[in-house]
Amino acid sequence: MYTNLCKHCHKQFKSRFKAYSCNECRSKDEDYFDEIEAYLKEYPNSNALQISDALGITAYQVLNYLKEGRLNISRGRFERIGDE
Ligand SMILES: [Zn+2]
């Protein structure tokens, strides 16, 4: 069992696999992720800031998907931005 901290609501939860969001927030996560994927399909060379502007999420969140290995860096050009 892993003890995880949800990145959305910062609730502590346990799961069998390492996870970044709790069950309640997971669907939120999937929604954002789908939107990012769709956006990148349309505008391939976007950076994190452009994505966050277009979708109304923070660039920090976009970079988190990258860190989690859910976004492929070769599919879009991402810029490292300063820590918030
Ligand atoms: Zn949560």
PDB file of the backbone (N, CA, C, O) and the ligand in Angstrom, with CONECT records:
HET     ZN  A 101       1
ATOM      1  N   MET A   1       0.840  -1.207   0.000  1.00  0.00           N
ATOM      2  CA  MET A   1       0.000   0.000   0.000  1.00  0.00           C
ATOM      3  C   MET A   1       0.874   1.256   0.000  1.00  0.00           C
ATOM      4  O   MET A   1       1.901   1.320   0.676  1.00  0.00           O
ATOM      5  N   TYR A   2       0.451   2.223  -0.753  1.00  0.00           N
ATOM      6  CA  TYR A   2       1.137   3.505  -0.768  1.00  0.00           C
ATOM      7  C   TYR A   2       0.283   4.530  -0.039  1.00  0.00           C
ATOM      8  O   TYR A   2      -0.946   4.490  -0.101  1.00  0.00           O
ATOM      9  N   THR A   3       0.934   5.427   0.636  1.00  0.00           N
ATOM     10  CA  THR A   3       0.219   6.580   1.164  1.00  0.00           C
ATOM     11  C   THR A   3       0.525   7.744   0.234  1.00  0.00           C
ATOM     12  O   THR A   3       1.681   8.127   0.058  1.00  0.00           O
ATOM     13  N   ASN A   4      -0.516   8.295  -0.352  1.00  0.00           N
ATOM     14  CA  ASN A   4      -0.345   9.361  -1.332  1.00  0.00           C
ATOM     15  C   ASN A   4      -0.991  10.638  -0.835  1.00  0.00           C
ATOM     16  O   ASN A   4      -1.847  10.630   0.049  1.00  0.00           O
ATOM     17  N   LEU A   5      -0.555  11.730  -1.427  1.00  0.00           N
ATOM     18  CA  LEU A   5      -1.153  13.027  -1.134  1.00  0.00           C
ATOM     19  C   LEU A   5      -1.779  13.518  -2.433  1.00  0.00           C
ATOM     20  O   LEU A   5      -1.095  13.686  -3.442  1.00  0.00           O
ATOM     21  N   CYS A   6      -3.074  13.742  -2.394  1.00  0.00           N
ATOM     22  CA  CYS A   6      -3.759  14.180  -3.609  1.00  0.00           C
ATOM     23  C   CYS A   6      -3.256  15.562  -4.006  1.00  0.00           C
ATOM     24  O   CYS A   6      -3.188  16.473  -3.181  1.00  0.00           O
ATOM     25  N   LYS A   7      -2.905  15.703  -5.277  1.00  0.00           N
ATOM     26  CA  LYS A   7      -2.351  16.980  -5.711  1.00  0.00           C
ATOM     27  C   LYS A   7      -3.440  18.027  -5.912  1.00  0.00           C
ATOM     28  O   LYS A   7      -3.137  19.214  -6.035  1.00  0.00           O
ATOM     29  N   HIS A   8      -4.693  17.611  -5.948  1.00  0.00           N
ATOM     30  CA  HIS A   8      -5.782  18.577  -6.124  1.00  0.00           C
ATOM     31  C   HIS A   8      -6.328  19.061  -4.783  1.00  0.00           C
ATOM     32  O   HIS A   8      -6.354  20.264  -4.521  1.00  0.00           O
ATOM     33  N   CYS A   9      -6.760  18.135  -3.940  1.00  0.00           N
ATOM     34  CA  CYS A   9      -7.387  18.550  -2.681  1.00  0.00           C
ATOM     35  C   CYS A   9      -6.466  18.344  -1.477  1.00  0.00           C
ATOM     36  O   CYS A   9      -6.836  18.660  -0.346  1.00  0.00           O
ATOM     37  N   HIS A  10      -5.266  17.812  -1.726  1.00  0.00           N
ATOM     38  CA  HIS A  10      -4.256  17.625  -0.685  1.00  0.00           C
ATOM     39  C   HIS A  10      -4.723  16.719   0.447  1.00  0.00           C
ATOM     40  O   HIS A  10      -4.255  16.819   1.582  1.00  0.00           O
ATOM     41  N   LYS A  11      -5.643  15.844   0.116  1.00  0.00           N
ATOM     42  CA  LYS A  11      -6.099  14.852   1.069  1.00  0.00           C
ATOM     43  C   LYS A  11      -5.134  13.668   1.028  1.00  0.00           C
ATOM     44  O   LYS A  11      -4.601  13.321  -0.027  1.00  0.00           O
ATOM     45  N   GLN A  12      -4.920  13.059   2.184  1.00  0.00           N
ATOM     46  CA  GLN A  12      -4.087  11.868   2.190  1.00  0.00           C
ATOM     47  C   GLN A  12      -4.943  10.650   1.896  1.00  0.00           C
ATOM     48  O   GLN A  12      -6.044  10.519   2.430  1.00  0.00           O
ATOM     49  N   PHE A  13      -4.449   9.765   1.056  1.00  0.00           N
ATOM     50  CA  PHE A  13      -5.226   8.561   0.760  1.00  0.00           C
ATOM     51  C   PHE A  13      -4.269   7.409   0.477  1.00  0.00           C
ATOM     52  O   PHE A  13      -3.109   7.606   0.115  1.00  0.00           O
ATOM     53  N   LYS A  14      -4.784   6.224   0.651  1.00  0.00           N
ATOM     54  CA  LYS A  14      -3.976   5.033   0.402  1.00  0.00           C
ATOM     55  C   LYS A  14      -4.431   4.356  -0.882  1.00  0.00           C
ATOM     56  O   LYS A  14      -5.613   4.357  -1.224  1.00  0.00           O
ATOM     57  N   SER A  15      -3.465   3.780  -1.580  1.00  0.00           N
ATOM     58  CA  SER A  15      -3.832   3.049  -2.784  1.00  0.00           C
ATOM     59  C   SER A  15      -2.841   1.923  -3.015  1.00  0.00           C
ATOM     60  O   SER A  15      -1.742   1.915  -2.460  1.00  0.00           O
ATOM     61  N   ARG A  16      -3.239   1.000  -3.823  1.00  0.00           N
ATOM     62  CA  ARG A  16      -2.408  -0.161  -4.095  1.00  0.00           C
ATOM     63  C   ARG A  16      -1.233   0.213  -5.001  1.00  0.00           C
ATOM     64  O   ARG A  16      -0.164  -0.395  -4.938  1.00  0.00           O
ATOM     65  N   PHE A  17      -1.453   1.221  -5.837  1.00  0.00           N
ATOM     66  CA  PHE A  17      -0.393   1.704  -6.708  1.00  0.00           C
ATOM     67  C   PHE A  17      -0.136   3.168  -6.398  1.00  0.00           C
ATOM     68  O   PHE A  17      -0.996   3.866  -5.860  1.00  0.00           O
ATOM     69  N   LYS A  18       1.033   3.610  -6.738  1.00  0.00           N
ATOM     70  CA  LYS A  18       1.358   5.015  -6.541  1.00  0.00           C
ATOM     71  C   LYS A  18       0.381   5.862  -7.367  1.00  0.00           C
ATOM     72  O   LYS A  18       0.182   5.619  -8.558  1.00  0.00           O
ATOM     73  N   ALA A  19      -0.219   6.853  -6.716  1.00  0.00           N
ATOM     74  CA  ALA A  19      -1.211   7.667  -7.412  1.00  0.00           C
ATOM     75  C   ALA A  19      -1.012   9.132  -7.063  1.00  0.00           C
ATOM     76  O   ALA A  19      -0.447   9.467  -6.022  1.00  0.00           O
ATOM     77  N   TYR A  20      -1.482   9.996  -7.945  1.00  0.00           N
ATOM     78  CA  TYR A  20      -1.286  11.418  -7.745  1.00  0.00           C
ATOM     79  C   TYR A  20      -2.569  12.136  -7.356  1.00  0.00           C
ATOM     80  O   TYR A  20      -2.527  13.270  -6.881  1.00  0.00           O
ATOM     81  N   SER A  21      -3.697  11.488  -7.554  1.00  0.00           N
ATOM     82  CA  SER A  21      -4.946  12.135  -7.153  1.00  0.00           C
ATOM     83  C   SER A  21      -5.891  11.103  -6.570  1.00  0.00           C
ATOM     84  O   SER A  21      -5.889   9.941  -6.976  1.00  0.00           O
ATOM     85  N   CYS A  22      -6.696  11.536  -5.618  1.00  0.00           N
ATOM     86  CA  CYS A  22      -7.637  10.647  -4.957  1.00  0.00           C
ATOM     87  C   CYS A  22      -8.784  10.305  -5.913  1.00  0.00           C
ATOM     88  O   CYS A  22      -8.892  10.871  -7.001  1.00  0.00           O
ATOM     89  N   ASN A  23      -9.620   9.387  -5.494  1.00  0.00           N
ATOM     90  CA  ASN A  23     -10.699   8.940  -6.376  1.00  0.00           C
ATOM     91  C   ASN A  23     -11.633  10.066  -6.783  1.00  0.00           C
ATOM     92  O   ASN A  23     -12.072  10.143  -7.930  1.00  0.00           O
ATOM     93  N   GLU A  24     -11.932  10.945  -5.820  1.00  0.00           N
ATOM     94  CA  GLU A  24     -12.857  12.040  -6.125  1.00  0.00           C
ATOM     95  C   GLU A  24     -12.273  12.984  -7.171  1.00  0.00           C
ATOM     96  O   GLU A  24     -13.004  13.550  -7.984  1.00  0.00           O
ATOM     97  N   CYS A  25     -10.977  13.146  -7.144  1.00  0.00           N
ATOM     98  CA  CYS A  25     -10.341  14.104  -8.055  1.00  0.00           C
ATOM     99  C   CYS A  25      -9.869  13.450  -9.339  1.00  0.00           C
ATOM    100  O   CYS A  25      -9.491  14.138 -10.287  1.00  0.00           O
ATOM    101  N   ARG A  26      -9.888  12.149  -9.377  1.00  0.00           N
ATOM    102  CA  ARG A  26      -9.334  11.464 -10.534  1.00  0.00           C
ATOM    103  C   ARG A  26     -10.035  11.860 -11.836  1.00  0.00           C
ATOM    104  O   ARG A  26      -9.388  12.042 -12.867  1.00  0.00           O
ATOM    105  N   SER A  27     -11.354  11.990 -11.779  1.00  0.00           N
ATOM    106  CA  SER A  27     -12.083  12.303 -13.011  1.00  0.00           C
ATOM    107  C   SER A  27     -11.742  13.715 -13.483  1.00  0.00           C
ATOM    108  O   SER A  27     -11.695  13.990 -14.682  1.00  0.00           O
ATOM    109  N   LYS A  28     -11.504  14.615 -12.505  1.00  0.00           N
ATOM    110  CA  LYS A  28     -11.067  15.966 -12.845  1.00  0.00           C
ATOM    111  C   LYS A  28      -9.764  15.884 -13.631  1.00  0.00           C
ATOM    112  O   LYS A  28      -9.573  16.540 -14.655  1.00  0.00           O
ATOM    113  N   ASP A  29      -8.889  15.054 -13.105  1.00  0.00           N
ATOM    114  CA  ASP A  29      -7.602  14.816 -13.718  1.00  0.00           C
ATOM    115  C   ASP A  29      -7.721  14.328 -15.155  1.00  0.00           C
ATOM    116  O   ASP A  29      -7.061  14.838 -16.060  1.00  0.00           O
ATOM    117  N   GLU A  30      -8.572  13.336 -15.343  1.00  0.00           N
ATOM    118  CA  GLU A  30      -8.764  12.756 -16.673  1.00  0.00           C
ATOM    119  C   GLU A  30      -9.292  13.798 -17.643  1.00  0.00           C
ATOM    120  O   GLU A  30      -8.878  13.849 -18.801  1.00  0.00           O
ATOM    121  N   ASP A  31     -10.219  14.636 -17.160  1.00  0.00           N
ATOM    122  CA  ASP A  31     -10.770  15.691 -17.999  1.00  0.00           C
ATOM    123  C   ASP A  31      -9.673  16.636 -18.483  1.00  0.00           C
ATOM    124  O   ASP A  31      -9.564  16.916 -19.677  1.00  0.00           O
ATOM    125  N   TYR A  32      -8.871  17.119 -17.551  1.00  0.00           N
ATOM    126  CA  TYR A  32      -7.779  18.021 -17.907  1.00  0.00           C
ATOM    127  C   TYR A  32      -6.860  17.352 -18.903  1.00  0.00           C
ATOM    128  O   TYR A  32      -6.452  17.941 -19.904  1.00  0.00           O
ATOM    129  N   PHE A  33      -6.545  16.107 -18.603  1.00  0.00           N
ATOM    130  CA  PHE A  33      -5.591  15.412 -19.443  1.00  0.00           C
ATOM    131  C   PHE A  33      -6.114  15.258 -20.869  1.00  0.00           C
ATOM    132  O   PHE A  33      -5.378  15.454 -21.836  1.00  0.00           O
ATOM    133  N   ASP A  34      -7.396  14.905 -20.986  1.00  0.00           N
ATOM    134  CA  ASP A  34      -8.011  14.793 -22.311  1.00  0.00           C
ATOM    135  C   ASP A  34      -7.944  16.117 -23.052  1.00  0.00           C
ATOM    136  O   ASP A  34      -7.664  16.158 -24.250  1.00  0.00           O
ATOM    137  N   GLU A  35      -8.204  17.194 -22.331  1.00  0.00           N
ATOM    138  CA  GLU A  35      -8.178  18.516 -22.954  1.00  0.00           C
ATOM    139  C   GLU A  35      -6.781  18.876 -23.430  1.00  0.00           C
ATOM    140  O   GLU A  35      -6.606  19.438 -24.511  1.00  0.00           O
ATOM    141  N   ILE A  36      -5.798  18.551 -22.622  1.00  0.00           N
ATOM    142  CA  ILE A  36      -4.421  18.834 -23.008  1.00  0.00           C
ATOM    143  C   ILE A  36      -4.058  18.046 -24.260  1.00  0.00           C
ATOM    144  O   ILE A  36      -3.461  18.581 -25.194  1.00  0.00           O
ATOM    145  N   GLU A  37      -4.425  16.776 -24.268  1.00  0.00           N
ATOM    146  CA  GLU A  37      -4.126  15.947 -25.431  1.00  0.00           C
ATOM    147  C   GLU A  37      -4.768  16.508 -26.682  1.00  0.00           C
ATOM    148  O   GLU A  37      -4.139  16.596 -27.736  1.00  0.00           O
ATOM    149  N   ALA A  38      -6.036  16.889 -26.553  1.00  0.00           N
ATOM    150  CA  ALA A  38      -6.756  17.428 -27.705  1.00  0.00           C
ATOM    151  C   ALA A  38      -6.120  18.734 -28.169  1.00  0.00           C
ATOM    152  O   ALA A  38      -5.996  18.993 -29.366  1.00  0.00           O
ATOM    153  N   TYR A  39      -5.726  19.539 -27.207  1.00  0.00           N
ATOM    154  CA  TYR A  39      -5.102  20.820 -27.543  1.00  0.00           C
ATOM    155  C   TYR A  39      -3.792  20.602 -28.290  1.00  0.00           C
ATOM    156  O   TYR A  39      -3.504  21.282 -29.275  1.00  0.00           O
ATOM    157  N   LEU A  40      -3.007  19.650 -27.811  1.00  0.00           N
ATOM    158  CA  LEU A  40      -1.709  19.390 -28.438  1.00  0.00           C
ATOM    159  C   LEU A  40      -1.851  18.791 -29.831  1.00  0.00           C
ATOM    160  O   LEU A  40      -0.979  18.954 -30.685  1.00  0.00           O
ATOM    161  N   LYS A  41      -2.951  18.104 -30.043  1.00  0.00           N
ATOM    162  CA  LYS A  41      -3.185  17.545 -31.360  1.00  0.00           C
ATOM    163  C   LYS A  41      -3.400  18.683 -32.361  1.00  0.00           C
ATOM    164  O   LYS A  41      -2.960  18.629 -33.509  1.00  0.00           O
ATOM    165  N   GLU A  42      -4.096  19.716 -31.873  1.00  0.00           N
ATOM    166  CA  GLU A  42      -4.416  20.840 -32.737  1.00  0.00           C
ATOM    167  C   GLU A  42      -3.246  21.820 -32.858  1.00  0.00           C
ATOM    168  O   GLU A  42      -2.973  22.358 -33.931  1.00  0.00           O
ATOM    169  N   TYR A  43      -2.571  22.036 -31.742  1.00  0.00           N
ATOM    170  CA  TYR A  43      -1.450  22.974 -31.729  1.00  0.00           C
ATOM    171  C   TYR A  43      -0.206  22.274 -31.219  1.00  0.00           C
ATOM    172  O   TYR A  43       0.179  22.428 -30.060  1.00  0.00           O
ATOM    173  N   PRO A  44       0.421  21.500 -32.099  1.00  0.00           N
ATOM    174  CA  PRO A  44       1.517  20.632 -31.662  1.00  0.00           C
ATOM    175  C   PRO A  44       2.644  21.327 -30.899  1.00  0.00           C
ATOM    176  O   PRO A  44       3.041  20.783 -29.869  1.00  0.00           O
ATOM    177  N   ASN A  45       3.174  22.425 -31.283  1.00  0.00           N
ATOM    178  CA  ASN A  45       4.370  22.899 -30.584  1.00  0.00           C
ATOM    179  C   ASN A  45       4.075  23.902 -29.480  1.00  0.00           C
ATOM    180  O   ASN A  45       4.723  24.945 -29.387  1.00  0.00           O
ATOM    181  N   SER A  46       3.114  23.587 -28.661  1.00  0.00           N
ATOM    182  CA  SER A  46       2.758  24.507 -27.581  1.00  0.00           C
ATOM    183  C   SER A  46       3.652  24.289 -26.376  1.00  0.00           C
ATOM    184  O   SER A  46       4.162  23.192 -26.147  1.00  0.00           O
ATOM    185  N   ASN A  47       3.826  25.328 -25.630  1.00  0.00           N
ATOM    186  CA  ASN A  47       4.531  25.133 -24.363  1.00  0.00           C
ATOM    187  C   ASN A  47       3.514  25.136 -23.222  1.00  0.00           C
ATOM    188  O   ASN A  47       2.326  25.396 -23.416  1.00  0.00           O
ATOM    189  N   ALA A  48       4.013  24.846 -22.051  1.00  0.00           N
ATOM    190  CA  ALA A  48       3.116  24.681 -20.901  1.00  0.00           C
ATOM    191  C   ALA A  48       2.282  25.935 -20.635  1.00  0.00           C
ATOM    192  O   ALA A  48       1.117  25.848 -20.247  1.00  0.00           O
ATOM    193  N   LEU A  49       2.891  27.094 -20.847  1.00  0.00           N
ATOM    194  CA  LEU A  49       2.173  28.340 -20.584  1.00  0.00           C
ATOM    195  C   LEU A  49       1.018  28.538 -21.547  1.00  0.00           C
ATOM    196  O   LEU A  49      -0.059  28.983 -21.151  1.00  0.00           O
ATOM    197  N   GLN A  50       1.241  28.208 -22.806  1.00  0.00           N
ATOM    198  CA  GLN A  50       0.179  28.339 -23.798  1.00  0.00           C
ATOM    199  C   GLN A  50      -0.963  27.385 -23.483  1.00  0.00           C
ATOM    200  O   GLN A  50      -2.136  27.738 -23.603  1.00  0.00           O
ATOM    201  N   ILE A  51      -0.611  26.190 -23.086  1.00  0.00           N
ATOM    202  CA  ILE A  51      -1.628  25.202 -22.740  1.00  0.00           C
ATOM    203  C   ILE A  51      -2.434  25.675 -21.536  1.00  0.00           C
ATOM    204  O   ILE A  51      -3.662  25.588 -21.528  1.00  0.00           O
ATOM    205  N   SER A  52      -1.750  26.166 -20.540  1.00  0.00           N
ATOM    206  CA  SER A  52      -2.448  26.590 -19.330  1.00  0.00           C
ATOM    207  C   SER A  52      -3.355  27.784 -19.624  1.00  0.00           C
ATOM    208  O   SER A  52      -4.460  27.876 -19.089  1.00  0.00           O
ATOM    209  N   ASP A  53      -2.888  28.692 -20.471  1.00  0.00           N
ATOM    210  CA  ASP A  53      -3.711  29.833 -20.873  1.00  0.00           C
ATOM    211  C   ASP A  53      -4.970  29.373 -21.591  1.00  0.00           C
ATOM    212  O   ASP A  53      -6.074  29.837 -21.306  1.00  0.00           O
ATOM    213  N   ALA A  54      -4.780  28.453 -22.527  1.00  0.00           N
ATOM    214  CA  ALA A  54      -5.892  28.022 -23.371  1.00  0.00           C
ATOM    215  C   ALA A  54      -6.923  27.215 -22.593  1.00  0.00           C
ATOM    216  O   ALA A  54      -8.119  27.299 -22.873  1.00  0.00           O
ATOM    217  N   LEU A  55      -6.468  26.437 -21.623  1.00  0.00           N
ATOM    218  CA  LEU A  55      -7.374  25.520 -20.943  1.00  0.00           C
ATOM    219  C   LEU A  55      -7.795  25.996 -19.560  1.00  0.00           C
ATOM    220  O   LEU A  55      -8.646  25.382 -18.915  1.00  0.00           O
ATOM    221  N   GLY A  56      -7.203  27.079 -19.115  1.00  0.00           N
ATOM    222  CA  GLY A  56      -7.585  27.607 -17.814  1.00  0.00           C
ATOM    223  C   GLY A  56      -7.094  26.779 -16.640  1.00  0.00           C
ATOM    224  O   GLY A  56      -7.711  26.785 -15.575  1.00  0.00           O
ATOM    225  N   ILE A  57      -5.997  26.072 -16.824  1.00  0.00           N
ATOM    226  CA  ILE A  57      -5.363  25.387 -15.705  1.00  0.00           C
ATOM    227  C   ILE A  57      -3.980  26.003 -15.522  1.00  0.00           C
ATOM    228  O   ILE A  57      -3.516  26.744 -16.389  1.00  0.00           O
ATOM    229  N   THR A  58      -3.330  25.713 -14.427  1.00  0.00           N
ATOM    230  CA  THR A  58      -2.033  26.343 -14.213  1.00  0.00           C
ATOM    231  C   THR A  58      -0.943  25.598 -14.980  1.00  0.00           C
ATOM    232  O   THR A  58      -1.030  24.393 -15.214  1.00  0.00           O
ATOM    233  N   ALA A  59       0.087  26.357 -15.363  1.00  0.00           N
ATOM    234  CA  ALA A  59       1.213  25.746 -16.065  1.00  0.00           C
ATOM    235  C   ALA A  59       1.863  24.688 -15.174  1.00  0.00           C
ATOM    236  O   ALA A  59       2.404  23.688 -15.647  1.00  0.00           O
ATOM    237  N   TYR A  60       1.789  24.944 -13.875  1.00  0.00           N
ATOM    238  CA  TYR A  60       2.337  23.996 -12.919  1.00  0.00           C
ATOM    239  C   TYR A  60       1.648  22.635 -13.061  1.00  0.00           C
ATOM    240  O   TYR A  60       2.299  21.591 -13.002  1.00  0.00           O
ATOM    241  N   GLN A  61       0.328  22.659 -13.247  1.00  0.00           N
ATOM    242  CA  GLN A  61      -0.410  21.405 -13.427  1.00  0.00           C
ATOM    243  C   GLN A  61      -0.007  20.693 -14.710  1.00  0.00           C
ATOM    244  O   GLN A  61       0.132  19.471 -14.752  1.00  0.00           O
ATOM    245  N   VAL A  62       0.177  21.501 -15.764  1.00  0.00           N
ATOM    246  CA  VAL A  62       0.593  20.918 -17.045  1.00  0.00           C
ATOM    247  C   VAL A  62       1.929  20.206 -16.873  1.00  0.00           C
ATOM    248  O   VAL A  62       2.126  19.094 -17.363  1.00  0.00           O
ATOM    249  N   LEU A  63       2.840  20.867 -16.170  1.00  0.00           N
ATOM    250  CA  LEU A  63       4.158  20.278 -15.974  1.00  0.00           C
ATOM    251  C   LEU A  63       4.085  19.033 -15.098  1.00  0.00           C
ATOM    252  O   LEU A  63       4.912  18.129 -15.213  1.00  0.00           O
ATOM    253  N   ASN A  64       3.095  18.999 -14.230  1.00  0.00           N
ATOM    254  CA  ASN A  64       2.916  17.814 -13.402  1.00  0.00           C
ATOM    255  C   ASN A  64       2.579  16.586 -14.233  1.00  0.00           C
ATOM    256  O   ASN A  64       3.065  15.487 -13.967  1.00  0.00           O
ATOM    257  N   TYR A  65       1.741  16.789 -15.243  1.00  0.00           N
ATOM    258  CA  TYR A  65       1.420  15.675 -16.131  1.00  0.00           C
ATOM    259  C   TYR A  65       2.668  15.163 -16.822  1.00  0.00           C
ATOM    260  O   TYR A  65       2.844  13.965 -17.043  1.00  0.00           O
ATOM    261  N   LEU A  66       3.519  16.102 -17.150  1.00  0.00           N
ATOM    262  CA  LEU A  66       4.774  15.761 -17.793  1.00  0.00           C
ATOM    263  C   LEU A  66       5.631  14.929 -16.842  1.00  0.00           C
ATOM    264  O   LEU A  66       6.213  13.915 -17.227  1.00  0.00           O
ATOM    265  N   LYS A  67       5.692  15.377 -15.608  1.00  0.00           N
ATOM    266  CA  LYS A  67       6.486  14.710 -14.594  1.00  0.00           C
ATOM    267  C   LYS A  67       5.959  13.301 -14.334  1.00  0.00           C
ATOM    268  O   LYS A  67       6.724  12.371 -14.078  1.00  0.00           O
ATOM    269  N   GLU A  68       4.647  13.167 -14.404  1.00  0.00           N
ATOM    270  CA  GLU A  68       4.035  11.865 -14.161  1.00  0.00           C
ATOM    271  C   GLU A  68       4.219  10.932 -15.352  1.00  0.00           C
ATOM    272  O   GLU A  68       3.841   9.762 -15.300  1.00  0.00           O
ATOM    273  N   GLY A  69       4.798  11.456 -16.413  1.00  0.00           N
ATOM    274  CA  GLY A  69       5.026  10.642 -17.593  1.00  0.00           C
ATOM    275  C   GLY A  69       3.790  10.439 -18.429  1.00  0.00           C
ATOM    276  O   GLY A  69       3.717   9.511 -19.234  1.00  0.00           O
ATOM    277  N   ARG A  70       2.796  11.328 -18.235  1.00  0.00           N
ATOM    278  CA  ARG A  70       1.551  11.154 -18.972  1.00  0.00           C
ATOM    279  C   ARG A  70       1.524  11.984 -20.247  1.00  0.00           C
ATOM    280  O   ARG A  70       0.674  11.789 -21.115  1.00  0.00           O
ATOM    281  N   LEU A  71       2.458  12.901 -20.342  1.00  0.00           N
ATOM    282  CA  LEU A  71       2.580  13.673 -21.572  1.00  0.00           C
ATOM    283  C   LEU A  71       3.940  13.373 -22.173  1.00  0.00           C
ATOM    284  O   LEU A  71       4.948  13.295 -21.471  1.00  0.00           O
ATOM    285  N   ASN A  72       3.944  13.208 -23.469  1.00  0.00           N
ATOM    286  CA  ASN A  72       5.187  12.918 -24.146  1.00  0.00           C
ATOM    287  C   ASN A  72       5.837  14.224 -24.601  1.00  0.00           C
ATOM    288  O   ASN A  72       5.210  15.038 -25.280  1.00  0.00           O
ATOM    289  N   ILE A  73       7.065  14.409 -24.229  1.00  0.00           N
ATOM    290  CA  ILE A  73       7.712  15.677 -24.540  1.00  0.00           C
ATOM    291  C   ILE A  73       7.951  15.819 -26.034  1.00  0.00           C
ATOM    292  O   ILE A  73       8.044  16.942 -26.529  1.00  0.00           O
ATOM    293  N   SER A  74       8.054  14.732 -26.759  1.00  0.00           N
ATOM    294  CA  SER A  74       8.294  14.803 -28.192  1.00  0.00           C
ATOM    295  C   SER A  74       7.030  15.208 -28.936  1.00  0.00           C
ATOM    296  O   SER A  74       7.090  15.623 -30.093  1.00  0.00           O
ATOM    297  N   ARG A  75       5.894  15.087 -28.275  1.00  0.00           N
ATOM    298  CA  ARG A  75       4.645  15.424 -28.936  1.00  0.00           C
ATOM    299  C   ARG A  75       4.391  16.933 -28.913  1.00  0.00           C
ATOM    300  O   ARG A  75       3.673  17.466 -29.759  1.00  0.00           O
ATOM    301  N   GLY A  76       4.974  17.592 -27.960  1.00  0.00           N
ATOM    302  CA  GLY A  76       4.829  19.039 -27.869  1.00  0.00           C
ATOM    303  C   GLY A  76       6.093  19.619 -27.280  1.00  0.00           C
ATOM    304  O   GLY A  76       6.839  18.923 -26.591  1.00  0.00           O
ATOM    305  N   ARG A  77       6.330  20.832 -27.534  1.00  0.00           N
ATOM    306  CA  ARG A  77       7.514  21.453 -26.973  1.00  0.00           C
ATOM    307  C   ARG A  77       7.125  22.132 -25.672  1.00  0.00           C
ATOM    308  O   ARG A  77       6.267  23.015 -25.660  1.00  0.00           O
ATOM    309  N   PHE A  78       7.735  21.736 -24.607  1.00  0.00           N
ATOM    310  CA  PHE A  78       7.406  22.313 -23.315  1.00  0.00           C
ATOM    311  C   PHE A  78       8.569  23.112 -22.781  1.00  0.00           C
ATOM    312  O   PHE A  78       9.734  22.750 -22.946  1.00  0.00           O
ATOM    313  N   GLU A  79       8.225  24.193 -22.144  1.00  0.00           N
ATOM    314  CA  GLU A  79       9.257  24.988 -21.529  1.00  0.00           C
ATOM    315  C   GLU A  79       9.202  24.824 -20.029  1.00  0.00           C
ATOM    316  O   GLU A  79       8.133  24.732 -19.424  1.00  0.00           O
ATOM    317  N   ARG A  80      10.340  24.792 -19.471  1.00  0.00           N
ATOM    318  CA  ARG A  80      10.423  24.759 -18.019  1.00  0.00           C
ATOM    319  C   ARG A  80      10.142  26.179 -17.536  1.00  0.00           C
ATOM    320  O   ARG A  80      10.795  27.126 -17.974  1.00  0.00           O
ATOM    321  N   ILE A  81       9.188  26.327 -16.649  1.00  0.00           N
ATOM    322  CA  ILE A  81       8.952  27.651 -16.097  1.00  0.00           C
ATOM    323  C   ILE A  81       9.372  27.680 -14.644  1.00  0.00           C
ATOM    324  O   ILE A  81       9.588  26.633 -14.033  1.00  0.00           O
ATOM    325  N   GLY A  82       9.488  28.864 -14.092  1.00  0.00           N
ATOM    326  CA  GLY A  82       9.929  28.985 -12.707  1.00  0.00           C
ATOM    327  C   GLY A  82       8.937  28.363 -11.751  1.00  0.00           C
ATOM    328  O   GLY A  82       7.747  28.264 -12.049  1.00  0.00           O
ATOM    329  N   ASP A  83       9.428  27.950 -10.612  1.00  0.00           N
ATOM    330  CA  ASP A  83       8.549  27.367  -9.596  1.00  0.00           C
ATOM    331  C   ASP A  83       7.582  28.418  -9.076  1.00  0.00           C
ATOM    332  O   ASP A  83       7.922  29.594  -8.939  1.00  0.00           O
ATOM    333  N   GLU A  84       6.398  27.975  -8.797  1.00  0.00           N
ATOM    334  CA  GLU A  84       5.376  28.910  -8.300  1.00  0.00           C
ATOM    335  C   GLU A  84       5.556  29.171  -6.812  1.00  0.00           C
ATOM    336  O   GLU A  84       4.790  29.931  -6.221  1.00  0.00           O
TER     337      GLU A  84
HETATM  338 ZN    ZN A 101      -8.375  14.798  -4.190  1.00  0.00          ZN2+
END
